């Protein structure tokens, strides 16, 4: 059984920072590639960051240099550090394996970037 729970979202001003957390149970995240995804209201969900099994990372061009995906193996948690946030980063953020399993989508966590 795998369960993923996102947290850490909130309201921040442009240029601010947030750190999102994805806590997992039932599976060691070190054994699978993980991703952070986001869905802007009215649009399709998109992949923003990937943490590969070997530890390498990939980022969407829109967040490269601003977002960092990482994991804490002891806590079985994946993080997304988001810096220099922009209004266009406003979305619901989700974690999942990469490529995603449709059965693992949770409620996500809302990130709103606004003045």
TATA-V611740 format. One record per backbone hydrogen bond with DSSP energy under -1.0 kcal/mol. CO is the residue of the C=O (numbers start at 1). NH is the residue of the N-H. If there is no record, write none. Layout:
<<CO,NH> <CO,NH>>
This chain:
<<3,25> <5,23> <7,21> <10,112> <12,114> <13,16> <16,85> <18,82> <20,80> <21,7> <22,78> <23,5> <25,3> <28,31> <29,32> <33,98> <34,51> <35,96> <36,48> <36,49> <37,94> <38,46> <39,92> <40,43> <46,38> <48,60> <49,36> <50,58> <51,34> <52,55> <56,52> <58,50> <60,63> <60,64> <63,66> <63,67> <66,83> <68,81> <70,79> <72,77> <76,24> <77,72> <78,22> <79,70> <80,20> <81,68> <82,18> <85,15> <86,89> <87,90> <91,111> <92,39> <93,109> <94,37> <96,35> <101,104> <109,93> <111,91> <112,12>>
